[in-house]
Amino acid sequence: MKIGVLTSSRADYGIYLPLLNKIKEDQFFELEIIAFGTHLSRSHGFTLKDIEKDGYNCIHTISSLISNDSEESIASSYGLTVLKFAEFWRAHKYDLVFCLGDRFEMSAAVQAGIPFGVNFAHLHGGETTLGAIDNIYRHQISLASTLHFAAADIFSEKVSNLIDSSKNVFTTGSLSLNDIKSFVPLEKQTFFEKFGISEEDYILVTFHPETMSSQDNFQYAEEMKNALRKISENKFVVITMPNADTQGSIYREAIEKLKVEIPNRILLIENFGKINYFSAMYYASILLGNTSSGILEAASFGKYVVNVGDRQKGRAQSDNIINCKFEEKVIVSSFRKAIESNVYTGENIYFKINAADSIIKIIKQFS
């Protein structure tokens, strides 16, 4: 069975890894990686090199991102991605192609495959993020897909409603949590020395723009910056940098200015990679920002999360999430509440055991 895997960012590649490792080891499958998006961007860490290190027999690369992040540039990148993938789908045939999530470039790659009858298998469909235009892209991808692997029953139900059928819709849990029970972080001192983290408690921070409120992002970035400056008086701050979203550079510039202002209290990381990121989450006091990893994964590490703004609004949450407005004082007070809450001991609604094995079993039947 010939399998293609579309990966457009460090985030989706890390989620795919448990499944990719199993497919790679199974002689039933012929695996090809299709890398595009920020994987090929020097300003986002050129994470293609991390894929190459993992030893795949075939990696296709498609470059289509425009460096600017204005609305016009994102739309142009979308169009260019469709054009590039029209050529790609004409030249390459697969029994099944995996796609994941809700990125605009992922949507473009999938939309280009519709006239060619590409069988897509969509991971993480049915979720809702009302503060991001990604919500629209996610549903577009679901409508174009043949198989659906949702992270929870509530999302399977939403996918079924969207496509008017429950056929080929499966609840498998979040693939990124597949190996969480056996996960062993890097040794603490080794991890701290590797990334130059200060020998003290830290919080792990990731902020992305609110792409449904583009007119507010300048103010939101300033509120974020002021809040992090205040928080840094009590905790060291480790920040993973924003992805290539509309107006992502606004947050990137604010973060870089903050680094100049308080260089000894802030550490900026362009790309951790999955094992390092999970280690960072493991050793962090709390998570803060508006990224999906806080919603999907942090509960499995016993971490409370300050979820800021509306980017993740509508996405189902475990009880470790503290939601707050994009206001300096509210962010700081929510940070204090999270720190005082200490360790989260509840469940993670996104976890199901053996997610990768479940997906493997289903796609073998599909063949």
C-alpha positions in Angstrom: 0.0 0.0 0.0 1.5 3.3 -1.1 1.1 6.0 1.5 1.9 9.7 1.2 2.1 12.0 4.3 1.6 15.7 3.9 3.6 17.7 6.5 3.8 21.4 6.4 5.2 22.4 9.8 7.2 21.3 12.9 3.9 20.9 14.7 2.2 18.4 12.5 5.4 16.4 11.9 5.8 15.9 15.7 2.2 14.7 15.9 2.7 12.2 13.0 5.8 10.6 14.4 4.3 7.6 16.2 2.4 6.7 13.1 5.3 7.4 10.7 7.6 5.1 12.7 5.1 2.2 12.6 4.4 2.7 8.8 8.1 2.8 8.1 8.7 -0.5 9.9 5.8 -2.3 8.2 6.6 -4.0 4.9 2.9 -3.7 4.0 3.5 0.0 3.3 5.5 2.0 0.9 6.0 5.4 2.6 6.7 8.8 1.0 7.0 12.1 2.9 5.7 15.2 1.2 7.3 18.2 3.0 6.3 21.8 2.3 5.3 25.0 4.1 7.5 26.2 6.9 9.7 23.0 6.7 11.5 24.8 3.9 11.6 28.2 5.5 15.0 29.4 6.9 13.2 31.9 9.1 11.3 29.1 10.8 14.2 26.8 11.5 14.4 24.9 8.2 12.9 21.8 9.9 13.3 19.8 6.7 16.7 18.8 8.1 15.0 17.1 11.0 12.8 15.0 8.7 15.9 14.0 6.7 17.6 12.8 9.8 14.8 10.3 10.4 15.9 8.2 7.5 12.9 8.0 5.1 13.5 6.4 1.7 11.6 9.1 -0.2 11.0 12.8 0.7 9.4 15.1 -1.7 9.8 18.9 -1.2 7.5 21.6 -2.4 8.3 25.3 -1.8 5.4 27.7 -2.0 5.4 30.1 0.9 5.8 33.8 0.4 7.9 35.3 3.2 5.5 38.1 4.1 2.5 37.4 6.4 0.0 39.9 5.3 -3.5 38.8 4.3 -2.6 39.2 0.6 0.6 37.2 1.0 -1.2 34.4 2.8 -3.8 34.2 0.0 -1.0 34.3 -2.6 0.8 31.5 -0.8 -2.4 29.5 -0.8 -2.8 30.0 -4.5 0.8 29.1 -5.3 0.5 26.0 -3.1 -2.5 24.9 -5.1 -0.6 25.4 -8.4 2.5 23.5 -7.1 0.4 20.6 -5.9 -1.7 20.4 -9.1 1.6 19.5 -10.8 2.5 17.1 -7.9 -0.8 15.2 -7.9 -0.6 14.8 -11.7 2.8 13.1 -11.4 2.3 11.1 -8.2 -0.3 8.5 -7.3 -1.0 7.1 -3.8 -3.5 4.6 -2.3 -3.9 7.0 0.7 -2.5 10.4 1.7 -2.5 11.6 5.3 -3.2 15.2 6.1 -3.4 16.8 9.5 -5.0 19.7 11.2 -6.0 23.1 9.9 -3.1 25.0 8.4 -3.8 27.1 5.3 -1.1 25.5 3.3 -2.4 22.0 4.2 -5.8 23.0 3.0 -4.3 24.3 -0.3 -2.5 21.0 -0.8 -5.6 19.0 -0.2 -7.9 21.2 -2.3 -5.5 20.7 -5.3 -6.0 16.9 -4.9 -9.8 17.0 -5.3 -9.9 16.9 -9.2 -7.3 14.0 -9.1 -9.4 11.9 -6.8 -6.8 11.7 -4.1 -7.9 9.6 -1.1 -7.1 11.7 1.9 -7.1 10.6 5.5 -7.6 13.5 7.9 -6.3 13.7 11.4 -7.8 16.1 14.0 -10.9 17.0 12.1 -14.1 18.1 13.8 -12.3 20.5 16.3 -13.3 24.1 16.6 -11.0 27.2 16.9 -13.3 30.2 16.6 -10.5 32.7 17.0 -8.6 31.5 13.9 -9.4 31.2 10.2 -7.8 27.7 10.5 -11.3 26.6 11.6 -12.5 27.1 8.0 -9.4 25.3 6.6 -9.9 22.4 8.9 -13.5 21.9 7.7 -12.4 22.2 4.0 -9.9 19.4 4.6 -12.5 17.2 6.2 -14.9 17.7 3.3 -12.2 16.7 0.8 -11.1 13.6 2.8 -12.2 9.9 2.6 -11.0 8.7 6.0 -11.3 10.6 9.3 -9.4 10.0 12.5 -10.7 12.3 15.2 -9.3 12.8 18.7 -12.5 12.4 20.7 -16.1 11.2 20.2 -17.4 14.8 20.1 -15.2 15.6 17.1 -16.2 12.4 15.3 -19.8 13.5 15.7 -19.0 16.9 14.3 -17.2 15.4 11.3 -20.1 13.1 10.6 -22.5 16.1 10.7 -20.2 18.0 8.4 -19.9 15.3 5.7 -23.4 14.0 6.3 -22.2 10.5 7.0 -20.6 8.5 9.8 -19.0 6.1 7.4 -15.2 6.1 7.6 -15.2 8.3 10.7 -13.2 6.9 13.6 -12.3 8.1 17.1 -8.6 7.2 17.7 -7.5 9.8 20.2 -4.7 12.4 19.6 -1.8 10.7 17.8 0.7 13.0 19.6 -0.1 11.3 22.9 0.4 7.8 21.5 3.7 7.2 23.4 3.0 9.5 26.4 2.8 6.7 28.9 6.3 5.5 28.1 7.8 9.0 27.5 11.0 9.7 29.3 12.2 13.3 29.2 15.8 14.2 28.6 17.8 14.3 31.9 17.1 17.7 33.5 20.6 19.0 33.6 21.4 17.8 30.1 18.2 19.5 28.8 18.9 22.8 30.6 22.5 22.9 29.3 21.5 21.9 25.8 19.2 25.0 25.4 20.8 27.4 27.8 17.8 27.5 30.2 18.4 29.2 33.5 18.7 27.0 36.5 15.4 28.0 38.0 11.7 27.4 37.5 10.3 28.5 34.1 7.1 28.7 32.2 6.7 27.6 28.6 5.1 30.1 26.3 3.7 30.0 22.8 1.7 32.8 21.2 0.2 32.9 17.7 -1.9 35.7 16.1 -5.7 35.8 16.4 -6.4 35.5 12.7 -10.1 36.2 13.1 -9.3 39.5 14.8 -6.5 40.9 12.7 -7.2 44.5 13.6 -6.6 43.7 17.2 -3.2 41.9 16.9 -1.0 44.9 17.5 -2.8 45.6 20.8 -2.8 41.9 21.7 1.0 41.6 21.1 1.6 44.6 23.3 -0.5 43.1 26.1 1.4 39.9 25.7 4.7 41.6 25.9 3.8 43.6 29.0 2.4 40.6 30.7 5.5 38.5 30.0 7.7 41.3 31.3 5.8 41.3 34.6 5.8 37.5 34.8 9.5 37.3 34.2 10.1 39.0 37.5 8.9 35.7 39.2 9.6 33.0 36.6 12.1 32.5 33.8 10.3 32.5 30.5 11.0 30.1 27.6 9.2 31.1 24.4 8.7 29.0 21.3 8.3 31.3 18.3 5.1 31.7 16.2 4.4 29.8 13.1 3.7 31.3 9.6 0.3 32.8 10.2 -1.3 36.0 9.1 0.3 38.8 11.1 2.6 36.3 13.0 5.4 38.7 12.5 3.7 41.2 14.9 4.1 38.7 17.8 7.5 37.7 16.7 8.7 41.3 16.7 7.2 42.0 20.1 8.9 38.9 21.5 12.2 39.9 20.0 11.9 43.4 21.5 11.2 41.9 24.9 14.3 39.7 24.6 16.4 42.9 24.0 14.8 44.6 27.0 15.3 41.7 29.5 17.8 39.3 27.9 18.6 37.4 31.1 14.9 36.5 31.8 13.8 35.3 28.3 14.9 32.4 26.1 13.6 32.2 22.5 13.5 28.8 20.8 12.7 28.6 17.0 12.1 24.9 17.0 12.4 22.4 19.8 11.5 19.2 18.0 9.0 16.8 19.6 11.2 15.1 22.2 12.8 18.4 23.3 9.4 20.1 23.4 7.8 17.4 25.5 10.8 17.6 27.8 10.3 21.4 28.0 6.7 20.8 28.9 7.6 18.1 31.5 10.0 20.5 33.4 7.9 23.7 33.0 5.9 25.0 35.9 2.9 25.9 33.6 2.2 26.6 30.0 0.9 30.0 28.8 -0.2 31.2 25.4 -2.8 30.3 22.8 -1.4 27.2 21.1 -3.2 23.9 20.6 -0.5 21.9 22.4 -1.7 23.5 25.7 -5.2 22.1 25.0 -4.2 18.7 23.6 -1.1 17.6 25.4 -0.4 19.5 28.6 -2.9 17.6 30.7 -1.0 14.4 30.2 2.0 16.1 31.8 0.1 17.3 34.8 0.4 20.9 33.8 -2.0 23.8 34.1 -2.4 26.1 31.1 -3.2 29.7 30.8 -5.1 29.9 27.5 -5.2 33.5 26.3 -7.8 35.0 24.0 -10.1 33.4 21.5 -7.7 31.5 19.1 -8.7 28.1 20.7 -12.2 29.2 21.6 -14.7 26.4 20.9 -12.1 23.6 21.2 -13.0 21.0 23.9 -10.9 21.3 27.0 -9.7 19.2 29.9 -10.0 20.7 33.4 -6.4 22.0 33.4 -7.2 25.0 31.3 -7.5 28.5 32.7 -9.0 30.8 30.1 -8.4 34.5 30.1 -8.7 37.7 28.0 -5.8 39.3 26.0 -5.2 41.9 28.7 -2.0 42.3 30.7 -3.5 42.3 34.2 -5.8 39.4 33.5 -2.9 37.3 32.0 -0.7 38.0 35.0 -3.5 37.1 37.5 -4.3 33.9 35.6 -0.6 33.1 35.6 -0.6 33.4 39.4 -3.7 31.2 39.7 -2.1 28.5 37.5 1.1 28.5 39.6 -0.9 28.2 42.8 -2.9 25.3 41.4 0.4 23.3 41.3 0.0 19.8 39.6 -3.0 18.8 37.5 -4.2 15.3 38.3 -7.3 15.0 36.2 -7.8 13.2 32.8 -6.8 14.3 29.3 -9.9 14.0 27.1 -7.7 13.7 24.0 -5.9 10.5 25.1 -6.8 7.1 23.8 -4.4 4.1 24.2 -2.6 2.9 21.1 -3.8 5.6 18.7 -1.2 4.7 16.0 -2.0 1.0 16.1 -5.7 1.8 15.7 -5.0 3.9 12.6 -2.8 1.2 11.1 -5.5 -1.4 11.5 -8.1 0.7 9.9 -6.1 1.8 6.9 -5.1 -1.9 6.2 -8.8 -2.7 6.0 -9.3 0.3 3.8 -6.8 -1.1 1.3 
